[in-house]
């Protein structure tokens, strides 16, 4: 049972001999899609591919906003709007890359599940005062748990080394001493 198009009207034939004859029309036409486009010169298979890509991009942005807890941000300048779109696009690229990695290496896992798991890892700055008024800053991430290590191994990723400590002179009580010549 194929739909027929005649003068802009789409009809689905229903023959009494067909087993679906008694089924509601919504069940008969359920697997069929109608795409309306201004790209009439393109191959229907290519149009379907474009449509699927569009739905994947829309779904990715929806997931991205949910997974990263992104809320609408209102910007006051064109530069900030462009920067926001650029950052959102970079995040989208990372999510698509993660999705492809998961499909290849860990089929069944979703980017949302991986992001949720890694949200439990934290990056912290430990500030330690020194005796001369300066501050020693140790930036550290929490040690990965067994689940994190398994995901890192599965995705063939390695956490960077812990960053080196920094000493700030923000509140230093240093007095200038003349340099003898």
DRENLO-337777 format. One record per residue: y, x, z of N, C-alpha, C, O in turn. Coordinates in steps of 0.2 Angstrom, whole numbers, plus 5000, padded with zeros to 4 digits. Atoms other than C-alpha are relative to their C-alpha. Example, Ala and Ser with C-alpha at 12.3 -4.5 7.8 and 13.67 -1.06 7.14 Angstrom:
499450045000497850625039500650045000500550095003
499449964999499550685036500549965003501149995004
REM end
This chain:
499450045000500050005000500650045000500850075005
499449965000501550094994500649954999500649904996
499450045001503350024995500250014993500150064989
499850005006504149974979500849995000501049955005
499350015000506049994975500249974994500049994988
499850035006506849874963500749975001500849935005
499350025000508749854961500250015007500649975009
499749994994509049924978499649975006499849975012
500450044995507749814987499350035001499050054996
500649964999506249894995499549945002499749905007
500550054998504649784996499450045001499250094998
500749974998502949825004499549944998499549895001
500550065002501549724995499549995006499350045009
500550024996500349635006499549964997499649904995
500550045003498749574999499549985005499450015010
500550044995497549455008499450055001499150045006
500649965000496149575004500150065004499650105007
499949934996496949725013499949985008500149935010
500150014993496449745031500649995005500649965010
499450004996498249765037500349934999500949925002
499750075002498649585030500249965006500849935006
499850044994498649505047500450045005500650015010
499649964995499549645056500749994999501049974993
499250015000501449625060500350064995500050114994
499749965005502549705046500250075004500250125000
499749944997503249825059499450065001499650125001
500649955000501449905061499950034993499650094993
500149985007501249915042500450054998500250104995
499549955003502850005038500250065005500650105004
499849964995502950105054499950084998500450125000
500049935002502350275046500550024994500550074992
499649995006503650255032500750015003500949985007
499349994999505450325033500449994994500250004988
499550015005506950285023500650055001500950045006
499549954999508150425021500649984995500449984989
499550015004509850385014500450074999500650105004
499749945001510750535006500550004994500449964990
499650005006512050584994499850064996500150084991
500349945004510950734988499449974996498950004996
500550035004510050634975499750044995499150034993
500349955005509750784964499450045003499150074999
500549964996508650864977499349975000499249914999
500750024999506750854978499949965006500149995012
500150044993506150724991499750045005499950035011
500449964995505050844999500550055004500550065010
499549964997506550965002500549965004500749985009
499650054996507650815008499749995007500049995012
500450014994506250785021500150065004500150055010
500049944996506250965026500750015003500850025009
499450004997508150955028500149955006500449975011
499950054994508050795039499650035006499950025011
500449984994506650875050500450065003500550065009
499649944997507751035052500649975004500849995009
499450034996509250925057499849975006500149985012
500250034994508250825070499850065005499950055011
500249944995507550995077500750035003500750055009
499449974998509351065078500349955006500549975011
499750044995509950905087499650005006499949995012
500450004994508450905099500150075004500150065010
499949934997508751095102500749995004500750025010
499450014997510551055107500049965006500249975012
500150044994510050915118499650035006499850035011
500449964995508751025127500450055003500450065009
499649944998509951165128500549985005500650015011
499550034995511251055137499649985006499949995012
500350024994509950995149499750065003499850065009
500349944997509051155152500550055003500450075009
499549964997510651255155500549965004501049995006
499650054996511451105164500750014997501250025001
499350005003512951115151500349935000499949894998
499750065000514150985153500650004995500850064993
499549995005515550935141500650045003500850035009
499549964998516951055142500649994995500549994989
499450025004518751015136500450065000500750085005
499649945001519751155129500749984997500849934994
499350025002521551165126500350044994500850034991
499849965006521651295112499450004995498850004997
500549995006520751315095499650065002499050065000
500449944998520251495101499449985005498850015004
500550024995519351425116499449954997498849964999
500550055003518451285106499650044996498950034996
500449965004517851415093499650055004499050055003
500449964996517251525107499449965003498949995004
500550044997516351385116499449984994498849994996
500550025005515451335099499650074999499050064998
500349945002515051525096499550015006498950035005
500549994994514251535114499449955000498849975001
500550055001513351375111499550024995498950014995
500549985005512651435095499650065001499050065000
500549944998512051605102499549975005498949995004
500550034995511151505116499549964996498949964997
500450035005510451395102499550054997498950044996
500449955003509851555093499550035005498950045003
500549984995509051615109499449955001498949975002
500550054999508151455112499549994994498949984995
500550005006507451445094499650065000499050064998
500449945000506851625096499549995005498950015004
500550014995506051585112499549954998498949965000
500550055002505251435105499550034995498950014995
500449975005504551535090499550055004498950055002
500449964997503951665102499449975004498849995004
500550044996503051535113499549974995498949974997
500550035005502251455098499550054998498950034997
500549945003501551625092499650025006499050045005
500449964995501051695109499849965006499349985010
500250044994500951555122500049924998500449885001
499950065003500651395112499949955006499449955010
500050054995500951245123500550005005500749955008
499449994995502351315134500649984996500749994990
499450025003504051245130500650055003500550075008
499449964997505751345132500349975006500450015011
499850034994506251215145499650025006499950045012
500449984994504751265156500150075002500150095007
499949934999505051445154500750015003500750055008
499450004997506851425158500049985007500350015012
500150024993506451325173499750055005499950065011
500449954996505251455179500450065002500550085008
499649944999506451595177500749995004501050035006
499450024996507851495186499950025007500450035011
500149984993507051545202500150085001500250105007
499849934999507451725199500850015001501149974997
499350004999509151775205500350074999499950125000
499649935000510451915202500549995006500949955006
499650004994511351955218500450075000500250124998
499649944999512752085222500050005008500249965012
500049984993512552165239500650045002500650104999
499449964999514152225246499950035007499950005012
500149964993514052365260500650045001500850084996
499449964998515652435268499850075001499350085005
500149934998515752615269500550025006501049985008
499649984994516552715284500850014998501250015002
499349995002518152755273500349954997500849954994
499650065003518552575268499849984993500049934991
500350025007517652575251499549965001499249945007
500650045000516252465246499550024996499750044990
500649985004514552505240499749934997499649895001
500250065003514052365228499350024996499250064992
500749995003512152355224499949934996499849884999
500150065003511852225210499250014999498950054996
500850005000509952175211499849934998500149884999
500350065001508852045204499450005004499150055006
500650014996507451975214499450024996499350024990
500649975003505752045211499649944997499549895000
500350065003504751935199499349995004499050035006
500650024997503351835206499450004995499550024989
500650005004501551825199500149964993500049984988
499950045006502051685187500550034995500450034989
499649975004503551775181499750064996499850074990
500349945003502551935178499549984994499550014989
500550025005501251835168500449984994500249994988
499650025006502651755157500350064996500350064990
499749945003503451925154499550044996499650064991
500549965004501852005149499849964994499749984989
500250045006501351855138500550004994500350004989
499549995005503051865129500250074998500650084994
499949935001502952055129500850025001501150054997
499349994998504652065138499950055006499450055010
500049964994505152195151500749995003501249994999
499450004996506452175164500450075000500150125000
499649945000507852305163499950035007499850005012
500049974994507952435177500549975004501049955002
499550024996508952385192500650054999500550114998
499449975001510752435189500250055006500050045011
499849954995511452595198500549975005500949925003
499550024995512552565214500750024997500850074994
499349985002514452565211500450005007500249975012
499549994994515752615224500749984998500950014993
499450025001517352525224500550035005500450045010
499449984995519052585231500549945001501049955002
499650065000519652405232500450005007501049985007
499750004993520052415251500050075003500050085009
500049934997520052605253500650025004501250005002
499549984996521052685266500150084999500050125004
500049935002521252845257500850025000501249994997
499349975000522852955261500050054995499650104994
499949955005523553065247500150075004500550075008
499849944997523453245252500250054994500050054989
499849965005524453375243499550054998499150085002
500549955003523453495232500450075001500950084998
499749935000523853675237500050044993499550044990
499949965007524453785222499950075001500050114997
REM end
